Each structure stands twice: as structure tokens, then as C-alpha cells.
Amino acid sequence: MSKTRLHITIFDGSLKTTTFINRLIEGLSEHHQVSVFGFTENLKEPIPGVRYVALGSAAAKFRLAQLGVVFASKALFRLGSLSLFLKSLGLLLRFRKKALQQHHFDIAIALHRPDIVHVQWPSLLPWCEGVLEHPTIKVVLSQRGYQNNVRPFVTEENRNYLKKMYPKIDGFHSVSKAMVQVGNTIFNSADKVNAVVYSGFDLEGLPFNYNYSRNPKLKIISIGRPHWKKGYSYALRAMQFFKNANIPFQYTIIGAKGDEELEYLLNVYEIKEAVQLLPKVSQQEVYDLLRKSDVFLLPSLEEGLPNVMIEAMALGIPVIATDCGGVSELLDETTGSIVPTRNPKAMAEAISTFYTAPIADIDIQRALARKRVEMKHTATQMVKDMEALYFEVLDH
């Protein structure tokens, strides 16, 4: 591959991308031309040097119509395409919102002519069907979590659609080796380009806690929305077992406030006084609450490779996690505790063992956990590995 400076389009569906994707965009933009396509605007802090292309929100009708005029003009004057211009006018007159958004996406691709379109979520593939037929544009798809390891297996229509689309995709980015295997159940081939690129973090912004101490009243924390795959019902059952051991504790779940099932289980297990369900909070508040906790508990049934577990390990918060997805690629007995999924008793026993473990042993685990994160999850390594994937796709 002779070309070293690429034009990469990141298609996230929104211009306000996740922290992980923002780190990727920022790193790539140092050496490549990067554009971001999305259906929303209102971006307060754009990354310098990155082109943001608003495609219009179906909910903001007036703005969508305005963008329709803009894209129609670009189709005529910059692309010299009368047919695209007339199509824009037709869609505007009939005001077919989704068709307008698709048309804007197609015009944006023609205008920017990227080498790579990196699609961040499988749910965005329907917008990219035209790009997948383009002879010179390569498409890379990320495989991360719910949309890959849950949705295709509970929605047959989605699984069948992915089986049709996956063979057309030029390359796959997976956040863990486990996610590679999940993707291979949908489509596998000897020629398939599939790279594991671990999420990268700003480790300077995640300072290690060298002065860790365990509270007499153990502070346990979990973080994430109250979806069944997060395994909170098993965690609450574990808390009942733990309570029966007469060990004082406080269990906090961030992002679960108001969930009826969990509120019900608190009463059933008679642990309401020891469990706190909090609303979703900012990233900084998450870090603050992690630092105040004794142990991070991940009770999930399905995961890609959970960022919050990586962040806890980087901060020096001991981790107890279930053996799901890519968890075991980072966590083992030297860096934390790993237990079977759907096993509240094993979870409770792991917490009890942690409660009685010498602090010196915990400190060794914490230090090894931080070292492992530093080896696998830097932003620099993430960008380097993603660049390698792009060039492999282009050379394939």
C-alpha cells in the first residue's frame, strides 16, 4: 500500500461520539484526514482538524429541510450531478425524512470520497448498503457488545440481515478475542479480515490509587444500565448470601435507579437498607464513586470487554467479575477474581474471600491489574492497531 495518509470516515450515527471513539478520532487525525458522519448536530467540543458532516435528524424537521437544500446545492455545483439534484428536490417536496437522510449520506460519501468508512455499530449497516457496493471504498465494522453478542441471537430478523451483510464487509474490528468468535458464528471465511483492537484509555487521567484501604463496612459498586445481560438480579441474590454471613456492606449500582425488577428484589431479599440504586451520572462522577469504593463487581451475563472494568483496574480498584465475553482476556486470579456467570453463591464467596484477604495480597493484585491495563489498553496502541487494520483492508 503506497498511500500513507488516508481519508477515514467514522460513521457513528451521531456527531457526539463515545469517549472511546473520540480517542480514536483524535489519534487518527494526527496522521490522517478524518471525517465524522452523524444525524445529530449540537457538538460543543469538536476535535480540531476533524470534519463533522451533519446529515440531519428526522426529529428536527426544519433543520432537515435546510440541510436538504444544502445537499441539493452540493450535488449540483460540487458534484455536477443533475440527477442527484433532482432527486433531492423530489425528496424535499414529498419530505420523506428517512429517504432524505439516506440521500444526504450518499451525497456526503460522494463529496468526501473516503478510503475507509468505519461503521461503529451493526445497526448502521442499512445506511451503508450503497457504500458496500462501491468498488473503491472499503468498509470496516466494529463489534463491541449488545448489538453483536445479544441482539442477533434474540431477533431472528436481525441475525438473518447480518448474515446477508457481513460477507460484503471488508474488515472487522473486535474489542476482544471472544467477540471475534461471536462474529464468526454469523459469518466466517478463510479470507475474513478480523483484528482485535482493545479499547484505549488516557491513563494519565486514571491515576492509580497508591493509598488503598478497605472499609470495615465494605463498599461494593457496579455500573451500567439495568438490562438483563448486566446480571444485577444475580448480584442482589449474592448480596443476600453475603448479608447472611453477617458482614456489613453497602452495595451501589450506578444507572439502575427506578428499575422495578431490582426494587422488587431488594424487598424480596430484605437487603433494601444495604443497597443503593443511583441514576446515570457523568463520567467524572463515575470515577469519583469508583475511587470511594472497596471493590468493583461486574455480574454480567454477556459483555464484549467492559470499559468500566478496565477503568476500575487502572484506578487500582479491586475487581470481582463473571467469566463472560472478553473478561478473562484481562482478568484472572493474579489481577482480580473471576467467577462463573449466573452463580450468586460463587459471587458471594468471592466477596467474602476478598473481605478477609490481607491488604498486602490485594495490593499485589491491584498493581498487576494496573500493569496489565498499561500493556494492553493505551490510546496510542489502539490507534496504531486500528491503522494496521485499515491498511490490511486496503491491501487485501
C-alpha positions in Angstrom: 0.0 0.0 0.0 1.7 3.1 -1.2 -0.7 5.6 0.2 0.2 6.5 3.8 -2.2 9.4 4.5 -5.8 8.0 4.5 -9.2 9.7 4.4 -11.2 7.8 7.0 -14.9 8.4 7.6 -16.1 7.5 11.1 -19.9 6.7 10.9 -21.3 6.6 14.4 -24.9 7.7 13.7 -24.2 10.8 15.9 -21.6 13.6 15.7 -21.3 13.3 19.5 -19.3 10.1 19.6 -18.5 8.0 22.6 -15.3 8.6 24.6 -13.6 5.6 23.1 -14.4 6.7 19.5 -13.3 10.3 20.3 -9.9 9.0 21.4 -9.7 7.0 18.2 -10.7 10.0 16.1 -8.2 12.3 17.8 -5.4 9.9 17.4 -6.1 9.1 13.8 -6.4 12.8 12.9 -2.8 13.4 13.7 -1.7 11.5 10.6 -4.9 11.1 8.5 -7.8 13.1 7.2 -10.8 12.2 9.4 -14.5 13.0 8.8 -17.4 12.1 11.1 -20.9 11.5 9.8 -23.9 11.7 12.0 -27.6 12.5 12.1 -27.3 14.9 15.1 -25.6 18.2 15.5 -25.1 20.3 18.7 -21.5 19.4 19.0 -20.0 21.6 21.8 -16.3 20.5 21.6 -15.3 19.3 18.1 -11.9 17.8 17.7 -9.6 20.3 15.8 -8.9 19.3 12.2 -11.8 16.8 12.0 -14.6 17.4 9.5 -18.1 16.9 11.0 -20.8 16.2 8.5 -24.4 16.7 9.8 -26.9 14.5 7.8 -30.0 15.8 9.6 -32.2 14.5 12.3 -35.7 13.2 11.4 -37.0 14.8 14.6 -35.7 18.3 13.6 -37.8 18.8 10.5 -36.9 22.4 9.7 -33.2 21.7 10.0 -33.5 18.5 8.0 -35.2 20.6 5.2 -32.4 23.2 5.4 -29.8 20.5 5.0 -31.8 19.1 2.1 -31.3 22.4 0.3 -27.6 22.4 1.2 -27.0 18.9 -0.1 -29.1 19.5 -3.2 -26.8 22.5 -4.0 -23.7 20.5 -3.4 -25.0 17.7 -5.6 -25.4 20.2 -8.5 -22.5 22.6 -8.1 -19.7 20.4 -6.5 -20.6 17.0 -7.9 -22.1 18.4 -11.2 -24.9 15.8 -10.8 -28.3 16.9 -12.1 -29.8 13.6 -11.3 -28.8 13.9 -7.6 -30.0 17.4 -7.5 -33.4 16.5 -8.9 -33.7 13.6 -6.5 -33.0 15.9 -3.6 -35.8 18.3 -4.8 -38.2 15.4 -5.1 -37.5 14.1 -1.6 -37.8 17.6 -0.2 -41.2 18.2 -1.9 -42.5 14.9 -0.6 -40.5 15.4 2.6 -39.6 11.7 3.1 -37.4 12.1 6.2 -35.5 8.8 6.2 -35.0 8.8 2.5 -33.6 12.4 2.8 -31.2 11.3 5.4 -30.1 8.4 3.3 -29.7 10.7 0.3 -27.6 13.1 2.4 -25.4 10.2 3.4 -24.9 9.1 -0.2 -24.1 12.6 -1.3 -21.6 13.1 1.6 -19.8 9.9 0.6 -19.6 11.1 -3.0 -18.3 14.5 -1.8 -15.7 13.2 0.6 -14.6 10.1 -1.2 -13.1 8.3 1.8 -10.7 5.4 1.5 -12.3 3.8 4.6 -15.7 4.0 6.1 -15.5 2.8 9.7 -19.1 1.8 10.8 -19.2 1.8 14.6 -22.4 -0.2 15.1 -24.1 -3.0 13.2 -27.4 -1.1 13.4 -25.9 1.4 11.0 -25.3 -1.1 8.2 -28.7 -0.4 6.4 -27.4 3.1 5.7 -24.3 1.7 4.1 -25.7 -0.7 1.6 -24.7 1.5 -1.3 -21.2 2.0 0.1 -20.7 -1.7 0.3 -21.2 -2.0 -3.4 -18.7 0.8 -4.1 -15.7 -0.5 -5.9 -13.1 1.8 -4.3 -14.3 2.4 -0.8 -13.6 -0.1 1.9 -15.9 -0.7 4.9 -14.8 -1.7 8.4 -17.3 -2.7 11.1 -16.8 -2.6 14.8 -18.0 -5.5 17.0 -18.3 -4.4 20.6 -21.2 -5.6 22.8 -25.0 -5.8 22.8 -25.6 -5.3 19.1 -23.2 -8.3 18.4 -23.5 -10.7 21.3 -27.1 -10.3 22.2 -29.4 -8.8 19.6 -28.6 -11.2 16.7 -29.4 -14.1 19.0 -32.8 -12.9 20.2 -34.0 -11.3 17.0 -34.0 -13.7 14.1 -34.7 -10.9 11.5 -31.6 -9.1 12.7 -29.4 -12.2 12.6 -30.6 -13.0 9.0 -29.8 -9.4 7.9 -26.3 -9.6 9.4 -25.7 -12.9 7.7 -26.6 -11.3 4.4 -24.5 -8.1 5.0 -21.3 -9.5 6.8 -19.8 -11.2 3.7 -19.9 -7.8 1.9 -17.8 -6.1 4.7 -14.1 -5.7 4.0 -12.8 -5.8 7.6 -13.9 -6.3 11.2 -12.7 -4.6 14.4 -13.4 -6.7 17.5 -12.9 -5.4 21.1 -11.9 -8.8 22.3 -11.0 -12.3 21.1 -14.3 -13.5 22.4 -16.1 -11.0 20.2 -14.2 -12.4 17.2 -15.7 -15.8 17.9 -19.2 -14.4 18.3 -18.9 -12.6 14.9 -17.7 -15.8 13.3 -20.9 -17.5 14.2 -22.6 -15.0 11.9 -20.0 -15.1 9.1 -16.7 -16.8 8.8 -14.2 -17.2 6.0 -10.6 -18.0 5.4 -10.2 -14.6 3.8 -12.0 -12.6 6.5 -10.0 -9.7 7.9 -10.7 -9.6 11.6 -8.5 -7.7 14.1 -8.7 -7.5 17.8 -8.1 -3.9 18.8 -8.5 -3.2 22.5 -10.1 0.0 23.8 -7.6 2.6 24.5 -7.6 4.9 27.6 -6.0 8.1 28.7 -4.2 6.5 31.6 -2.9 9.9 32.9 -6.5 10.7 33.5 -6.9 7.5 35.5 -4.3 7.9 38.3 -3.5 4.7 40.3 -4.6 4.8 43.9 -1.4 4.0 45.9 -3.1 4.6 49.3 -5.8 2.0 49.1 -7.5 0.8 52.3 -10.6 -1.4 52.8 -13.5 -0.1 54.8 -14.9 -2.1 57.8 -18.3 -1.6 56.1 -17.4 -3.0 52.6 -18.3 -0.6 49.8 -19.2 -2.6 46.6 -20.1 -0.9 43.3 -21.5 -1.9 39.9 -22.0 0.4 37.0 -24.4 0.1 34.0 -27.9 0.3 32.8 -30.4 -2.2 34.3 -30.5 -4.6 31.3 -30.9 -8.3 32.0 -27.5 -9.0 30.5 -25.9 -7.0 33.3 -26.8 -9.8 35.8 -27.9 -7.5 38.6 -30.6 -9.9 39.7 -27.8 -12.4 40.4 -25.8 -9.8 42.2 -28.6 -8.9 44.5 -29.1 -12.6 45.4 -25.4 -12.7 46.1 -25.8 -9.7 48.4 -28.4 -11.7 50.4 -25.9 -14.6 50.8 -23.3 -12.1 51.8 -25.6 -10.4 54.3 -26.3 -13.8 55.9 -22.5 -14.0 56.6 -23.1 -11.0 59.0 -20.6 -8.9 57.1 -21.5 -5.2 56.9 -21.6 -3.8 53.4 -23.1 -1.1 51.1 -23.8 -2.1 47.5 -24.3 0.7 44.9 -25.5 0.2 41.4 -25.0 3.3 39.2 -27.5 3.7 36.4 -30.2 1.4 37.9 -32.4 4.0 39.8 -36.2 3.4 39.3 -35.9 -0.1 37.9 -39.0 -2.0 39.1 -37.5 -5.5 39.0 -34.5 -4.5 41.1 -36.6 -2.6 43.5 -38.8 -5.7 43.9 -35.8 -7.9 44.5 -34.5 -5.6 47.2 -37.6 -6.2 49.2 -37.7 -10.0 48.5 -34.1 -10.4 49.6 -34.6 -8.0 52.5 -31.5 -6.0 51.6 -33.1 -2.6 50.8 -31.1 -0.9 53.6 -27.8 -2.1 52.2 -28.3 -1.4 48.5 -28.5 1.9 46.7 -29.7 2.3 43.2 -28.4 5.5 41.7 -29.3 7.3 38.4 -26.9 7.6 35.5 -24.1 10.0 36.3 -21.3 11.8 34.5 -18.0 10.1 33.7 -16.2 12.1 36.3 -18.8 11.2 38.9 -18.3 7.5 38.0 -14.6 7.8 38.6 -15.2 9.6 41.9 -17.6 6.9 43.1 -15.2 4.1 42.0 -12.3 5.7 44.0 -14.5 5.7 47.1 -15.4 2.0 46.7 -13.6 -1.0 48.1 -14.4 -3.4 45.2 -15.9 -3.2 41.7 -18.4 -6.0 40.9 -19.2 -7.0 37.4 -22.0 -9.6 37.5 -22.8 -9.6 33.7 -24.0 -12.5 31.6 -22.8 -11.0 28.3 -20.1 -8.4 27.5 -17.6 -7.5 24.9 -14.8 -6.3 27.1 -16.4 -3.8 29.5 -14.7 -0.4 29.6 -15.7 0.2 33.2 -13.9 -2.9 34.4 -10.7 -1.7 32.6 -11.1 1.8 34.2 -11.6 0.2 37.7 -8.4 -1.8 37.2 -6.5 1.2 36.0 -7.6 3.2 39.1 -6.5 0.4 41.4 -10.0 -0.7 42.5 -10.1 -4.5 43.1 -12.4 -6.3 40.6 -14.6 -9.3 41.0 -16.2 -10.2 37.7 -18.1 -13.0 36.0 -16.4 -15.0 33.2 -18.2 -13.6 30.2 -17.2 -12.2 26.8 -13.6 -10.9 26.9 -13.3 -10.5 30.7 -10.8 -13.4 31.0 -8.6 -11.8 28.4 -7.8 -9.1 31.0 -8.8 -10.5 34.4 -7.5 -13.6 36.2 -6.5 -14.7 39.7 -3.4 -12.5 39.6 -5.3 -9.3 38.7 -8.6 -9.9 40.5 -11.3 -12.5 41.0 -13.3 -14.2 38.3 -16.4 -16.3 38.9 -19.0 -18.2 36.8 -22.0 -16.4 35.4 -25.4 -16.9 36.9 -23.9 -18.1 40.2 -24.8 -15.8 43.1 -23.3 -18.2 45.7 -19.9 -18.1 44.0 -20.1 -14.3 43.7 -20.9 -14.0 47.4 -18.0 -16.4 48.3 -15.6 -14.3 46.2 -16.7 -11.1 48.0 -16.3 -12.9 51.4 -12.8 -14.1 50.4 -11.9 -10.6 49.4 -13.2 -9.1 52.7 -10.8 -11.4 54.7 -7.8 -11.2 52.3 -4.7 -9.5 53.6 -4.3 -5.9 52.2 -0.8 -6.8 51.1 -2.2 -9.5 48.8 -4.8 -7.1 47.4 -2.2 -4.5 46.8 -0.2 -7.0 44.7 -3.3 -7.8 42.6 -4.1 -4.1 42.2 -0.6 -3.3 40.9 -0.6 -6.2 38.5 -4.1 -5.1 37.2 -2.8 -1.6 36.5 0.3 -3.0 34.7 -1.9 -5.3 32.5 -4.1 -2.3 31.5 -1.0 -0.3 30.7 0.3 -3.1 28.5 -3.0 -3.6 26.5 -5.2 -0.5 26.7 -3.3 2.7 25.9 -4.8 5.1 23.4 -1.6 5.1 21.4 -1.7 1.3 21.0 -5.4 1.4 20.0 -4.7 4.0 17.2 -1.6 2.0 16.0 -3.6 -1.2 15.8 -6.6 0.4 14.1 -4.3 1.9 11.5 -2.8 -1.5 10.8 -6.3 -2.9 10.3 -7.2 -0.2 7.8 -4.0 -0.8 5.8 -4.6 -4.5 5.9 -8.1 -4.0 4.5 -6.8 -1.7 1.7 -4.1 -4.2 0.8 -6.4 -7.2 0.9 
